[in-house]
Amino acid sequence: MTEHYKTLPEHELLVRKSFIRNLNIWDWVFAALVFSGTVFVQTRSGMHMDIYETVMLWASAGIAVFLGWFFKPMRWFVPLSVLLAYAAVDLYGGNIKSAEIFLLRYFLSSQSAIMWQCAFVFFALFAYISGAVLASVKNVPTNTLLGMGTVFAWVSAVAGFTGLLVRWHESYLLRPDAGHIPVSNLYEVFILFLVITALMYLYYEGKFAVQKLGGFVFGFMAVVVGFVLWYSVSREAHTIQPLIPALQSWWMKIHVPANFIGYGAFCISAMLGIAELVSLRAEGKGGKLWLPPSALIDEVMYKAIAVGFLFFTIATILGALWAADAWGRYWSWDPKETWAFIVWLNYAVWLHLRLVAGWRGKVLAWWAIIGLFVTAFAFIGVNMFLSGLHSYGTL
């Protein structure tokens, strides 16, 4: 009897290593590189930064290290994007007129990099859809086209993030006293949205092996790219403008990115909701499955909504603190604030029904899809159709 108990395996929670103990030498090398780069930036530009910007610089370095530890591809994504942006800064040489240099004009200026981002979103969409169709015909989990879709998705994210970093520098070249982080208008935040959505999808794709879902996510991203291109041509939204007084606050630098992590996650969940409905339909008919099982899609959708809800909650709290700093009150039931609460309540109920009531399947998939329209109205519709304290974000 004693020997029998000795042969029983230990519980998984007792043998699992801590997060820190799972790190390897390359994780620590990455951390050293990030903090060395941060020291370099602090040394070179510290005299131009106030205390808030210094805190944000070091907080960003810490976040970059954590992301690199948590999601290994970020160990090359962040350094590569920063190096490309720094190359652009070096080519500018402190003069915005240097934008006519070949590498800047066609590759590394903010607008060039963003256009490459837009192009590779479409390349990724084509590769994902073609690869999923071919994988279905040959009954294989993946193929070269799906792999190309993943590569194109990464290229789009690198190009977009590089473009945002370079645009930040360009704003100071154009207006040394009015430079700002590029999250101040619809054009800039949609580029940020495309970067965040691509990175979040790539994380779930790698973790759950769901390459065949790429067509759904990048299909929606292609719609956003279409809007960005229209907005650039019809409204010249790509031009860098000085910040309006309402946005001249360091709160914007943390409130907006947190918000768009939430938005990106909610949009991914909606596209996964569509995929789950398609998968459920195929399973119900007993036909050939060309998508991952509906239960797996449901699990990924839940993960996305949970992450989105967390960051949207953080963004809402930060927005309340910003409102108190700017207007002297935390909450005023302004239309934007009211609809932000509706979005938060929508996903809070979704999570409650899944975690407490145990709901799964078609109802929650439809709920996630409808949630996208609620979120879209809160983000764009309020600015278009309602007036209030947040009316500076109009189309």
VENWO-V136557 format. One record per backbone hydrogen bond with DSSP energy under -1.0 kcal/mol. NH is the residue of the N-H (numbers start at 1). CO is the residue of the C=O. If there is no record, write none. Layout:
nh: [NH:NH]
co: [CO:CO]
//
This chain:
nh: [5:6:7:14:15:16:22:23:28:29:30:31:32:33:34:35:36:37:38:39:40:41:42:43:44:45:46:48:49:54:55:56:57:58:59:60:61:62:63:64:65:66:67:68:69:70:71:74:75:76:77:78:80:81:82:83:84:85:86:87:88:89:90:91:92:93:95:98:99:100:101:105:106:107:108:109:113:114:115:116:117:118:119:120:121:122:123:124:125:126:127:128:129:130:131:132:133:134:135:136:137:138:140:147:148:149:150:151:152:153:154:155:156:157:158:159:160:161:162:163:164:165:166:167:168:169:170:171:173:174:175:178:183:189:190:191:192:193:194:195:196:197:198:199:200:201:202:203:204:205:206:207:208:209:213:214:217:218:219:220:221:222:223:224:225:226:227:228:229:230:231:232:233:234:235:237:239:247:248:249:252:254:255:256:258:259:260:261:262:263:264:265:266:267:268:269:270:271:272:273:274:275:276:277:278:279:280:281:282:283:284:285:287:297:298:299:300:301:302:303:304:305:306:307:308:309:310:311:312:313:314:315:316:317:318:319:320:321:322:323:324:325:326:327:338:339:340:341:342:343:344:345:346:347:348:349:350:351:352:353:354:355:356:357:359:365:366:367:368:369:370:371:374:375:376:377:378:379:380:381:382:384:385:386:391:393]
co: [1:2:3:11:11:12:18:20:24:25:26:27:28:29:30:31:32:33:34:35:36:37:38:39:40:41:42:45:46:50:51:52:53:54:55:56:57:58:59:60:61:62:63:64:65:66:67:71:72:73:73:74:76:77:78:79:80:81:82:83:84:85:86:87:88:89:92:95:96:97:98:101:102:103:103:104:109:110:111:112:113:114:115:116:117:118:119:120:121:122:123:124:125:126:127:128:129:130:131:132:133:134:135:143:144:145:146:147:148:149:150:151:152:153:154:155:156:157:158:159:160:161:162:163:164:165:166:167:169:170:171:175:181:185:186:187:188:189:190:191:192:193:194:195:196:197:198:199:200:201:202:203:204:205:210:211:213:214:215:216:217:218:219:220:221:222:223:224:225:226:227:228:229:230:231:231:236:244:245:247:249:251:251:252:254:255:256:257:258:259:260:261:262:263:264:265:266:267:268:269:270:271:272:273:274:275:276:277:278:279:280:281:282:293:294:295:296:297:298:299:300:301:302:303:304:305:306:307:308:309:310:311:312:313:314:315:316:317:318:319:320:321:322:323:334:335:336:337:338:339:340:341:342:343:344:345:346:347:348:349:350:351:352:352:353:361:362:363:364:365:366:367:370:371:372:373:374:375:376:376:377:380:381:382:388:390]
//
